[in-house]
C-alpha cells in the first residue's frame, strides 16, 4: 500500500485539513470555561499549540484509515506513507500503535529539490526533504532491492579477466587488533605486506593463487567479481537523493494542459519505490490516489521491465474549483482528472516505447467502480406490512443495470474485479462470462429453458440469474434439472 495523505498544512481540504483553532474556539469546545464564562482550569494547565490541538483532527482522520490498511495488507506486505515534518513524529506514534514498533522498517528521506532556493533570512536553512514512512505487517517483508548495474556500480574488466567484470575492494580489516597482523607476499616482486587482514591467512593464500589480489604500492586490494554477488539485487539506502518534481510538472502540463497539478509527486520517485519494493506481479493499493500518480508510475515501470503489476486507486470525488480551467474543460472532480491521466499516460507510454519488443501487450486499461448502496430492495417486511401487491414485488432496485448486479455477484464470490469479462448473446439474451467460464450470469428478462440449456452445456463453475429473469415458473422449476443433466458440478444461484 502506498498513500500520500493530505499533509497538515492548515489549508482547506476535503479531508478537513484545516485543523488550527482559535484560542476562543478551542477553549469553548474543550471545557476550559463553564457556561457562565468562568475559567475552570488553571492557566498554567492550558493546552497550548505545542500540546497537540493542531494535530488532533489530522490524527483522527488518518487513524481509522490506517487500521483498515493493516487489515488489507498481505502478510508479507508493507505500507509506505508520504509525509513531511509537520506530522512525521505523530505518524510514527500512530503507526507504532497500529502496526507495532517491531514492524517499523525505516523513514526514507528524499529531496524535492537540489538547491537551497528561497532561503529564509531568519534561519538560513531551507527544508528540501520529505519522508516515506515504511511499516511492514510482519517480518516476512523485505525490499527486493536495486538491480545491479555493472557500470553504475563500478564493475569493469580492463584486463579482460575471463571471470568477467570486477571492482576493487579492501582486504584490510578495520576491527582486528594489531596482534592478529600477519604478512603476505607479492609472488611477482617478492614485496612483503604486513597488516591486519579481513581474511584468514589460508583464505588470502588461496586468493593469491587464483589471481584475485591487486598488488598496490601501499596496500593490496582484491578483485570483487560481479558474478559472485550472492544477490541479483543490491541493498538500498534509506536516503534516496533528489527527485525533482519540476520535470513531472512539465510532463503533466503537456499531458493534460487544462489541469494545473499542485506539487505532484515525481513519477520517477514512485517508479523507483515500486521497483525496489515489489515483484513484477504485485498489486498496489493507493487510497489517497489524487491525480493517479501511482497508476502512472506503475504503467511506466511495467513498460520498462515487462512487469504485470496491478493498481487499485481510491479517491473521494473532491470537487474542482468552478473557476479553474480543469472545471471548464469538464473535469468536475479530481476523480475525473485521475481517470483522464491514466488514459493519456497509458497512450503516451506506449508511444514513447513503440520500438520496444512486446510493448503492444502492455496493459493500460482500467475499470472504474463507484461506491453505492445495495442493489437489493428492502425485502425484510414485518407481517403487517405485507399486502397482496407487495408480496411479489421486484427484489432488485429499478435503476440497477445488469453490470451492477454482475459486480455484486463477483464481490460475493470473491472474484477479482480486474478479471476478464465478456458479454455474448445466447438465444437472444445477454450473458456475461467472467474469467472465461468461471462465472456465467444472465440478468435479462424472459429467460427460457433454451438459454439455460446452452449455458449449462458450457459447464461453468458458477451460474447466477435473477429471480425475475425466468420467463415463467417452469424455468425456475427446471433449471436445476437442466444443470444436473449437462453440468452437475456447476454451483447455481438465484438472486
N, C-alpha and C positions, 0 to 999 in steps of 0.2 A: 504494500500500500504506500502510495506517495500522496501527501497533501501539502498544499500551500495555503494554509488558512489565512483569514484576514488578520493582519498584524494589528496590534493595539496602538493605533496612531492617534486616536481621538477624533478621526473623521467619521462622517455619517456613512453607514454601510447597511446593506440589507440584513446582515447578521447582528445588528445592533452594536456597531463597533465604536460608538461614541460613549465611552464609559466614564469620562470625567464628570463629576458632580460639583455643583457649587457647595460652599460650606453650609449655607442655609438649607439647601435641599437635602444634603447628607444628614444634617442634624435633625431635620424634620422626620426623615424616614428611618433613622437608626436609634431612636429613643434617648436622645441626649436632653430633650426637654419634655415636660409634661404638657397637658392640654392647655394650661394657662400660660405656657411660655417660660415656666421656671426651670432653670438648669438642674438636672438630677444626677449628672456625672461630673466629678471633679475636673476642672480644666486641664489638670496635669495628665488625665487619663483619656483625653480626647483622641479619636482616630485621626491622625494626620495623613497627608498624601502618601507618606512613606509606609504607612501601615496597611496598605492594600486596597483601599476603596476604589482606586483607579483600575485595579486589576481584577476585581471580583467578578464582574459581569463577563469579562472575556473568558475567565476560567469556567464560569457557569455554562457558557456557550460551548466550549471545546470539550469539557469533561465527558458528557454523555456520548458524544460522537467518538471519542477515543475508546470508550467502553465497548461500543458496538464494533469498532475497528478490530479490537483484540479478538472478539468472537469470530470475525470474518477471516482472520489470517489463517493460512496453513500452519501446521506445526513447525515447519522449517522456514516460515516466512518472517518478514520484518517490515516495520513501518518507518518511513522516512518523512520527517516533518520540517518544512522550511520555516525559519523564524529569525527574528533579529534580536538585538539586545533587550528590547522592551520587555519581552516575556520569556526570554531564554531560561532564566533561573526558575521561574514559576512553572514553565512547561516541564522541566526536569522533575520538579517535585510531584506534579500530577502524574507524569509517566512512571515515576518510581512507585507510586501508589497502585496504578493500574497494571503495569507490566512487571513490576518488581525491580529492585536495584540490580539484582544479578543479571537481568536481561538488558541492561544498558550497554550498548555497543560503543558509541562514541558520538561526539558532536563534530561533524565535518565542517571545516571552515573553507569558504570560497570568497574570492574578491570580486565585487561587481564592477570595479574599475581599477585601472593600473596606476593612476597617478592621483595625488592629493590635491585635486582642484577644489576651489571654494573653501579655502582654509578659514575656519572661524578664528577671528583675531583674539578672542579671549582664551582659547586653548591651544592654538597652533597644532591641532591634530584633527584629521578627517577620518571618520568611520567609513571604511570601504568594504567591510566584510559582513557576511551573513552566515547563518548556520543551517546545516541539515542534521537534525537530531535523529539518531538511529536507535531503535529498540527492537529486539527480536522477541518472538513468542516463546521460544525455547532455545536451548543451546545447540539445537540441530542446525541453526542458521549459520552460514558463513559466506563471506563475499566470494564471488568467482575470481575476482582479481583482474588485473590488466594484462592483456595479451603481450607477450614478449615480442619485441621488435629488435632485430639484430643491430641495425644501425643506431636506432634511438637509445638502446641500452649499452652501446659501446662495444659490441662484438664485431670483430673484424678478423681477417685472415691474411695478413701481409706476407706471411712466409709460406702460404699455400699448404698449411698443415692438413693432411688428409682427414683429420678428425673434425674439420670444419671451423666455423668462426669461434674466436676466443677473445677474452679480455684479461687484462692484468688484474691480479688480486693479491692482497697481502698474505704473507705466511708468518709474519712476526706476531707473537702473542702480546697482548697489552695487559694481561691479567696475571700471568705466571710469575713467580718470584725469580730473582736472578740466580738462585741456587739451581734452578731447572735448566739453565742455559747449557747448550752443547754446540759442537762445531760441525758444519757441513762444508764440503769441498767441491769447488767447480772442477769437474773432471777434465775440462778443456785447458784450463790455465793453472790448476793446482791452487788457486787462491782460496784461503780459508775464511769462513764467516761464522763468528761465534755470537749467539744471541739466544733469547727465549723464543721458541717457535710455537706456532699454533698446532703443529702436528708432532707426533712421536718421531723418534729417530728412524724407526723402521719404515714408517709411512713416507718420510721425506726421502729416504734412500730409494724407495720404490718409485716415487715421483721423479727423482733424478734420473733413474734408469729408463723411465718412459718419456723423457724429454719434456717434462712439464714445468721445469724450473727455468725462469728467466734470470740470468746471472747479471744483475745490475751492478754498477760500480760501488754503490754504498750499501744496498740492501737487496737481496734476491726477492723475486716475486714469483707467483705461479701463473700458469695458463689456466684460466677457468673457462671450460668449453660449454658452449650453449647447449649442445646435445645432451649434456649430463644434468641439466637443470631438472630437478625432481618433479616440478610442477610445470605444466604447459604455460600457466599464467603466473604472474608475479604479484606479490603483495602490494597493496596500495597504501599511500599515506593518508592521514586524516586532514591534511592541508592540501587543497586542490588548486591553488593558484587563481589566476584571473580568468573569468568567463564574462567578457564584456557584453552587456545586453544591447549595446548600440547597433551591432550588426544584425541582431534579431529584430530590433525596432525597424531598421531599414528594410529588412526582408519582408516583414509583415506589412509595411506600408505599401510595398509593391504587390503583395499577395492580395490584400483587401484594402484598397485605397480609401474606401468610405469609412473605415474604422480606425480610431486612434487608440492604440494599445498603451496603457499606462504601466510602466515598469514591468514589461513582460519578462518571464524567466528565460534565460538564454537557452535556445534549443540544444546547443552542443553540451550544455551542462546537464540537461535532462537525459540526453542520449548517453552520455558518459556514465551517469548514475545507473541507468538501466543496464548498460553493457557490463559494468563491473559487479553487478549485484545478482542478475538473474540469468537462468538458462534461456535458450532460444525458443522454448515452447511455453513460457510462463504467462500468467495473466496478471495484469497490473490494474489496481483499482485506485482512482483518484476521486474523492468525494467533495473536493473543492475545485472542480475542474476548470472553472472560469472560461477562458477562451480556448481551452483544449490543447494547451502546450504539451501536456504529457502524451496525448494521442499523436500529435505531430511528431514528437521526438521518437516515439516507438515505430511509426511507419518509416521514418528516416533511417533508423538503425536496422530495421528488417531489410530495407533495400540494400544496406551496406554489407550485411553479413549473412543474408539469406534466412534470417530467423522467421519464426511464425508466432511471435508474441501477440497477445491479445490485450485489449484495453477495455476498461469499463469506466466511463466518465459520468459523474453525477453532479448536477448543478441545479440550484434553485433558479427559477426563471426571473432573475433580477431585472427590473425594467431599465431600459436605457433612457438617457435624457432626451426628452422630446425635442430639444433644440439641437441635438447632436446630428452630425452627418450620418452616423450609423442608423439612427431612428428614421431619418428622412429616406434612407436607402432601403428601408423595410425591415431592419433588424430591431424588433420591438423589445427584445430582451437578450440577455447575454448568452442564453442557450442557442438562439438563432445564429449568433456570431460564431460560437463554437462549432456548430454543425457546418456552417459555410467554410470555416477554416479547414476542417477535416477534408471536406470535398476538394477544395482548391489545393491544399497541401498535398493530398494524395496524387492529384493530377500532375502537379509540378514536380514532385519527387520522381514520378515515372518519366516525365520529360527529361529531367536532368540526368537520369540514368538509362536513357533509351538504348545505349550501346552495351549495357551490362547483360551478361548471359542470365536468362531466367527472370528478367525484370517484369515480363508480362504476367508472371504468376504472383506478383506482389499483391496481397490482399489489402485494398484501401477502402473496402466497403464497410458500412456500419448500419446498425439498426437504432432507431430512436424509440424509446419506451417512456411513457409518461405515467406517473403515479395517479391512480384513480380509485374511486370507490368500487365495491364489489359489482360484478356483472349480474348478480342474482338479486331478485326482488326479495323483500322480507316475507318469507312464507311461514314464519312461526306465529300463526294466529292462535289466539285463545278460542276455545269452542264457541263462545258467544259472538265472536266476530265473523264466524262463517255465515255465508249466505249462499243460496243456490248459484248466484252469479260468480262469487269469488272463489268457490270451491275448486274450480278448474281454470283459474287464471294462469296466464303465462308466467313461468318462474324466472325468465330472463328479462332484464330491463329492455325496454323497447328501442333505446338508442344505441344498443351494443351490436357491433358487427361480428362476423364470423372470425375475423382476426382477433378481436378482443377475447372471444371465447377460446380460441386456439392457444393464445399465450397464457390464459388462465390454466388450461389443462397442462401445458408444458411446465408451468411452475408447480402444479400439484404433483406431477410425476417426477419432478427433479431433473428435467431435461434442460441442458444449457440453452439459453436464449440466443446463442450465436450460431446454433447448428443450421444446416441447410434445410430450407423449406421450399417445397414446390407445390403448386396448385394445378390440378388437372381436372378435366371434365370426364365424368364416368356416368354413363346412362343419363346424360343431361344434367347431372348435379355437380356442383363444385366440391372437390375433395382435396383436402390438404395432406401432403406427405412430408413428415418431419424426420430428418436423418434417414432418408430413403424410406424403408418400410417399418421403421421402429414404431412410429405413431402415425396412424391414419385416422383422420377426423372429417366428419361431414356434419354441417350445421344447417344445410338448406332445408326448405320445407318440401313436403310431398315426396319424401324418400320412400321408395318401394323395395320389394324383395329383389328386383333385378340389380339395383345399385348395391345392395347389401351383399349379394352373391358375388358380384365382380370384385368387391373389396375383399371378401373372405378368401377368394382364390389366391390373393396376393400374400396371404399368411403374415399379416403384420403382428408385431409383438403386442401392441395396444390398438384397440379401435374404440373411438368415442363418438357418440352422436348426442344430440339434444333430445329431450323428451318430446318437444313439439315438432321434431323433424319427420316423424313417422307419418306416412300417408294415411294410415288407419291403424286400428288396434291389432289387426292381424300381423302387421310388420313388427310391432313390439313383441307379440307372442312368438313369432317365428324366427327373429333374427339370431337368437342364441342357438337355435337348432341348426340354422344355416352355417353358423361359425363352427358348431360342433362337428358338422359333416366335413367342411372344407379345411378348417384350421382350428382344431380343438385346443391348441395351446395359446391362442390369442386371448388376451385379457380384455373383455368387453365392458364398457361403461356407458351409462346414460346420465346426462346432466340436465 
